[in-house]
Amino acid sequence: MPHKTFLAFIWPSLLAMVLFIALPIFSVGYQSLFVEHEQVLIITENCGPFGCSDEVTVDAQAMATLRAEQPAGRFNGLSTYTNASHLATDEIGEIFATSENWNEIRNRIMNLPFYKALAFTLAYTFIVTPLVIILGFIIAVVVNAVPSMLKGPVIFFSLIPMLVTPLVGSLVLFWMIDSRGIIGAALQVVFDNPTLSLKASPTLTWITLFVYGVWHSAPFAFVVFYAGLQTVPQDTMESAMVDGANRWERIRFVIIPYLMPLATFIALMQLMDNFRVFEPIIGFSAAASATSLSYLIYNDLRAAESPLFGSAAATSMLTIVGVVILLLPVLRRNWREFNRKA
C-alpha cells in the first residue's frame, strides 16, 4: 500500500488515540507531580462574657489566589509516588530493618494501603481471568452441542450475567448472601450455623468477589468462543472422526488449538478489565476486607475536605504501569507468533 494511502486510512485512528488516550494519560501523569495547596488559616479571637477563645478558619480569598496562580497545585515531584499512601519506600525500609521474620514483614507490608489493594487486585486478576476462560469455553462447547431448537433460549440465559450492570449485579448478589437472603439463609441451614456470614470473614469476602467476577465475565468468553466454534473447519473435524478420535480428543487436538488466538484475545481483555476491578467492592461494601487500586483512586477523589487529585493521579499511573506489565507476556507471545507466520 502506498504511504499516502496508508496515512489516509490511519490518521483518523491516530488522531483519536492522541486525543482520547495519549493526552489524558499525559494529563494524569502531569497532575501526579503536584499535590493540593496547604490551607491558609486565619486565627481570630472571639471574646464573650465567659472569656476569649481562638477560632480557626480557612482564608478563602488567599486559597482562591493560590489556586489561580498554581491551578495544578503545589509541585511535589515524585514524592507522591513514594509516600506512605503509595509505594511507601521509607516505610518498607523501616519494616525490613525492624522485623524479625518474613511473616512479620509480609503482615506489616499488607497493612500498607497500596500493597493491600495491590494484593487483592493481583489475586482477583490471576484467579478470575483463567476461570473465566475455562468456564466460557466449557459453556460454549456445551451450548454448541445443544439441539438447534433449544439454542436460542440457552444462549439468552447464558448471556444474562453480562447484560446486568456490574454494580447492580453485585448489589443483587450482596442481598442474596445476606443472612436474610436466599444464599445466606441456605448456607446457615446447610452448616447448621445461624451466625455464619459470608460478609464477616475477609477470606469469604474475597471468595465471594471472585465468584461474582467469574459469573459476570464468563458470558463474554462464551460469546467469543461460541462464535469461534462456528468457524472450525468441518473437514478437519470429520477427518478426526474418521481416524477414530473421540469427542474429548477432537476438543483437545482440533478445537482448542484452533481457538487459541481467541483465548489470547479474551485473556488480554480480561487482564485489563479485572485489574481495574471496582464495582463489586462498592456493591458488596467490601472495602474493609478487600480494596483495589481503582478503589483507592475513588477514595481519593471523594475525600471529605477536598479531592486528592495528585494522589489519585499517582495511583492511576501506577495502575497503568501494572496493566502494561501484565500485558507484556501476552503481547510478546503474539508478536513472536506474528513474526513466525510472516
LOKOL-625900 format. One line per field, with one value per residue (C-alpha): residue number from 1; residue in one letter; x negated, y negated, z. Coordinates in Angstrom, 3 decimals. Example, Ala and Ser with C-alpha at 12.3 -4.5 7.8 and 13.67 -1.06 7.14 Angstrom:
2
num c(1 2)
residu c(A S)
px c(-12.300 -13.670)
py c(4.500 1.060)
pz c(7.800 7.140)
***
This chain:
342
num c(1 2 3 4 5 6 7 8 9 10 11 12 13 14 15 16 17 18 19 20 21 22 23 24 25 26 27 28 29 30 31 32 33 34 35 36 37 38 39 40 41 42 43 44 45 46 47 48 49 50 51 52 53 54 55 56 57 58 59 60 61 62 63 64 65 66 67 68 69 70 71 72 73 74 75 76 77 78 79 80 81 82 83 84 85 86 87 88 89 90 91 92 93 94 95 96 97 98 99 100 101 102 103 104 105 106 107 108 109 110 111 112 113 114 115 116 117 118 119 120 121 122 123 124 125 126 127 128 129 130 131 132 133 134 135 136 137 138 139 140 141 142 143 144 145 146 147 148 149 150 151 152 153 154 155 156 157 158 159 160 161 162 163 164 165 166 167 168 169 170 171 172 173 174 175 176 177 178 179 180 181 182 183 184 185 186 187 188 189 190 191 192 193 194 195 196 197 198 199 200 201 202 203 204 205 206 207 208 209 210 211 212 213 214 215 216 217 218 219 220 221 222 223 224 225 226 227 228 229 230 231 232 233 234 235 236 237 238 239 240 241 242 243 244 245 246 247 248 249 250 251 252 253 254 255 256 257 258 259 260 261 262 263 264 265 266 267 268 269 270 271 272 273 274 275 276 277 278 279 280 281 282 283 284 285 286 287 288 289 290 291 292 293 294 295 296 297 298 299 300 301 302 303 304 305 306 307 308 309 310 311 312 313 314 315 316 317 318 319 320 321 322 323 324 325 326 327 328 329 330 331 332 333 334 335 336 337 338 339 340 341 342)
residu c(M P H K T F L A F I W P S L L A M V L F I A L P I F S V G Y Q S L F V E H E Q V L I I T E N C G P F G C S D E V T V D A Q A M A T L R A E Q P A G R F N G L S T Y T N A S H L A T D E I G E I F A T S E N W N E I R N R I M N L P F Y K A L A F T L A Y T F I V T P L V I I L G F I I A V V V N A V P S M L K G P V I F F S L I P M L V T P L V G S L V L F W M I D S R G I I G A A L Q V V F D N P T L S L K A S P T L T W I T L F V Y G V W H S A P F A F V V F Y A G L Q T V P Q D T M E S A M V D G A N R W E R I R F V I I P Y L M P L A T F I A L M Q L M D N F R V F E P I I G F S A A A S A T S L S Y L I Y N D L R A A E S P L F G S A A A T S M L T I V G V V I L L L P V L R R N W R E F N R K A)
px c(0.000 -1.425 -2.409 0.102 2.941 1.823 1.703 5.141 6.551 4.760 4.787 8.355 7.422 4.143 5.918 8.491 5.736 3.847 6.951 8.620 5.682 2.314 3.375 5.440 2.544 0.107 2.505 2.813 -0.962 -1.454 1.138 -0.581 -3.593 -1.514 0.363 3.072 2.157 1.734 4.675 4.149 5.637 6.851 6.896 9.373 10.033 13.649 14.393 17.564 18.917 17.131 13.735 11.954 11.300 9.424 11.351 9.510 10.977 9.731 8.824 10.991 9.577 5.970 6.788 8.505 5.422 3.165 5.347 5.410 1.605 0.974 4.044 2.342 1.425 -1.887 -4.747 -5.744 -7.750 -7.882 -7.305 -3.656 -4.703 -6.993 -4.804 -3.015 0.163 -1.597 -4.924 -5.870 -9.615 -10.590 -8.061 -9.220 -12.819 -11.823 -9.800 -12.767 -15.086 -12.905 -11.059 -12.247 -10.975 -9.366 -5.870 -6.087 -7.453 -4.591 -1.920 -3.244 -3.541 0.003 1.201 -0.027 2.934 1.314 -0.106 3.101 5.031 2.374 2.541 6.299 6.081 3.470 5.314 8.564 6.862 4.943 7.795 10.779 9.128 8.248 11.533 13.462 11.620 12.141 15.793 16.583 15.047 16.955 20.261 19.557 18.829 21.936 24.225 22.795 23.923 27.464 30.246 30.939 34.457 33.087 30.003 31.815 33.185 29.962 27.814 30.130 29.967 26.196 25.799 27.897 24.932 23.207 26.378 26.700 24.839 21.823 22.868 26.476 25.353 23.043 25.817 28.216 25.672 24.869 28.512 28.642 25.684 27.093 28.257 31.831 31.084 31.641 27.959 27.020 30.006 29.418 25.777 26.814 29.219 26.721 23.920 26.333 24.743 27.139 24.204 22.495 21.993 20.071 19.566 17.875 14.679 12.138 11.341 15.017 15.417 12.547 14.012 17.432 15.885 14.005 17.191 19.027 16.205 16.341 20.149 20.222 17.402 17.863 20.620 18.142 15.738 18.669 19.792 16.286 15.649 19.108 18.562 15.196 16.725 18.914 15.788 13.989 13.248 15.691 13.303 10.765 13.411 14.670 11.130 10.526 13.742 12.744 9.369 11.212 10.813 13.425 15.154 12.525 9.671 11.365 11.729 8.135 6.309 8.576 10.821 8.511 5.534 7.887 9.424 6.133 5.923 9.383 8.237 5.346 7.756 10.032 7.016 5.950 9.400 9.918 6.483 7.179 10.731 10.014 7.003 9.423 11.887 14.053 17.845 18.019 16.169 18.716 21.686 20.569 19.470 16.268 13.775 12.969 11.805 10.876 9.716 8.338 6.201 9.306 10.999 8.027 8.496 12.206 11.456 9.000 11.460 14.263 12.195 14.363 12.436 11.060 10.364 6.784 6.170 2.400 2.753 5.455 3.322 0.286 2.366 3.757 0.265 -0.818 2.298 1.403 -2.126 -0.667 1.616 -1.295 -3.424 -0.599 -0.047 -3.703 -3.971 -0.789 -1.775 -5.268 -3.814 -1.536 -4.467 -6.531 -3.620 -3.140 -6.820 -6.801 -3.859 -5.381)
py c(0.000 -3.436 -5.560 -8.302 -5.785 -4.169 -7.536 -8.450 -5.290 -5.503 -9.219 -9.256 -6.411 -8.082 -11.365 -9.638 -7.802 -11.031 -12.950 -10.262 -8.128 -9.862 -13.337 -12.079 -9.844 -12.753 -14.963 -12.404 -11.942 -15.712 -16.021 -13.240 -15.546 -18.041 -17.979 -20.161 -23.567 -23.809 -25.591 -29.195 -29.551 -32.636 -32.689 -35.116 -35.774 -35.764 -37.236 -36.898 -37.137 -33.926 -34.723 -34.610 -31.743 -31.335 -30.387 -28.910 -29.396 -28.932 -32.098 -31.596 -34.618 -33.537 -29.976 -31.318 -33.368 -30.321 -28.192 -30.927 -31.207 -27.444 -25.601 -22.183 -22.581 -22.593 -20.839 -17.657 -15.763 -12.008 -12.290 -11.364 -8.017 -7.218 -8.422 -6.174 -6.053 -4.629 -2.796 -3.699 -3.395 -4.745 -2.527 0.553 -0.153 -0.506 2.722 4.705 3.125 3.759 7.011 10.339 12.759 12.917 13.452 10.211 8.406 9.710 8.815 5.302 4.654 5.920 3.308 0.537 -0.713 -0.477 3.018 4.260 3.050 4.422 7.863 8.133 6.700 9.264 12.124 11.131 10.805 14.086 16.149 14.743 14.476 18.180 19.317 17.051 18.505 22.114 21.677 19.675 22.385 25.163 23.298 22.646 26.327 27.456 24.902 25.813 29.409 28.410 29.144 26.194 25.579 25.038 22.963 19.618 19.783 21.367 18.627 15.924 17.223 17.694 14.010 12.609 12.026 9.892 7.883 6.867 3.706 4.698 2.537 3.753 7.372 7.057 5.436 8.269 10.902 8.856 9.064 12.771 13.643 11.618 13.662 12.909 13.640 16.930 17.924 16.696 18.373 21.609 21.761 21.272 24.199 26.456 25.859 25.599 22.304 19.363 16.934 17.930 14.910 14.552 10.881 11.440 13.123 11.387 14.744 15.469 11.917 12.432 15.760 14.164 11.384 13.960 15.952 12.818 11.848 15.237 15.185 11.717 12.143 15.754 14.834 12.624 15.551 17.781 15.455 15.235 18.981 19.847 17.599 19.263 22.730 21.862 21.376 24.608 26.419 29.284 31.176 31.331 32.480 35.155 36.356 36.646 38.651 40.956 41.501 42.649 39.553 39.405 36.198 35.272 35.890 33.708 30.919 31.288 31.676 29.777 27.245 25.922 25.243 23.609 21.329 20.459 16.974 16.225 17.363 14.907 12.119 12.951 13.066 9.589 8.128 9.813 8.872 5.211 5.379 7.414 5.306 2.365 4.179 1.629 2.119 5.371 3.752 0.933 3.250 5.663 2.852 4.880 2.041 3.231 6.633 6.025 2.892 2.474 -0.148 -1.576 -1.834 -3.834 -6.284 -6.548 -7.057 -9.875 -11.670 -11.593 -12.902 -14.816 -18.100 -18.297 -15.736 -14.445 -14.819 -14.289 -11.100 -9.749 -10.594 -8.798 -5.679 -5.886 -5.978 -3.021 -1.163 -1.870 -0.577 2.558 3.204 2.791 5.245 7.796 7.478 7.676 11.521 11.919 9.173 10.634 14.041 12.514 10.627 13.803 15.666 12.854 12.874 16.656 16.557 13.637)
pz c(0.000 -0.865 2.111 1.307 1.104 4.351 6.133 4.752 6.323 9.656 10.544 11.993 14.358 15.293 15.973 18.175 20.079 20.700 21.832 23.950 25.149 24.947 26.133 29.123 30.232 29.881 31.855 34.657 34.745 34.998 37.772 39.750 40.221 42.201 45.494 46.933 48.334 52.071 53.602 54.615 58.073 59.911 63.684 65.156 68.813 69.933 73.325 75.288 78.828 79.791 78.300 74.969 72.587 69.312 66.176 63.212 59.737 56.182 54.311 51.215 49.407 49.889 48.786 45.674 44.861 45.299 43.032 40.408 40.450 40.523 39.162 39.256 42.917 44.748 42.937 44.741 42.129 42.635 46.373 45.928 44.429 47.356 50.251 52.742 50.649 47.582 47.242 50.837 50.253 53.685 55.450 53.521 54.527 58.160 58.029 56.687 59.260 62.317 61.529 62.912 60.245 56.812 58.209 60.147 57.082 54.947 57.510 58.024 54.284 53.747 56.251 53.950 51.851 48.413 48.888 50.477 47.419 45.044 46.671 46.164 42.642 41.578 43.281 41.596 38.198 38.265 39.702 37.823 34.379 33.852 35.404 33.015 30.021 31.142 32.103 28.966 26.780 28.567 28.200 24.502 23.815 25.705 24.024 20.620 21.205 22.263 19.705 17.393 18.724 22.249 21.403 21.371 24.952 26.261 24.715 26.074 29.660 29.341 28.461 31.318 33.692 31.047 30.388 34.036 35.034 37.192 40.129 40.016 39.702 42.699 44.749 43.895 44.934 48.059 49.104 48.260 50.512 53.394 56.373 55.269 51.609 49.852 49.666 53.148 54.808 52.861 53.985 57.596 57.298 55.478 58.003 60.963 61.997 62.451 62.791 59.530 57.274 54.031 54.879 58.248 57.045 54.766 53.141 52.416 51.119 48.689 47.532 47.037 44.939 42.845 42.269 41.227 38.849 37.122 36.973 35.434 32.876 31.738 29.198 27.322 26.925 25.993 23.178 21.701 21.898 20.580 17.558 17.008 17.162 14.191 12.065 12.971 9.651 9.346 7.061 9.870 12.358 10.003 9.335 13.063 13.458 10.600 12.291 15.413 17.601 20.349 21.463 24.044 21.571 18.954 21.508 22.698 19.384 16.955 18.667 21.402 19.045 16.551 19.212 20.919 19.272 20.668 24.116 23.850 22.915 25.874 28.191 27.053 27.593 30.954 32.287 31.579 32.922 36.058 37.033 37.214 39.494 41.281 41.085 43.101 46.007 46.098 45.604 48.335 50.684 50.982 51.459 54.999 53.701 50.063 48.299 44.791 43.073 41.398 44.792 46.119 43.246 44.025 47.712 46.982 44.708 47.257 50.163 52.619 52.713 49.169 46.424 46.438 42.717 42.953 44.972 42.642 39.604 41.062 41.756 38.220 36.736 38.868 37.689 34.053 34.669 36.273 33.286 30.865 32.855 32.871 29.131 28.114 28.150 26.072 23.614 23.312 22.510 19.866 18.339 18.100 16.537 14.027 13.079 12.760 10.354 8.450)
***
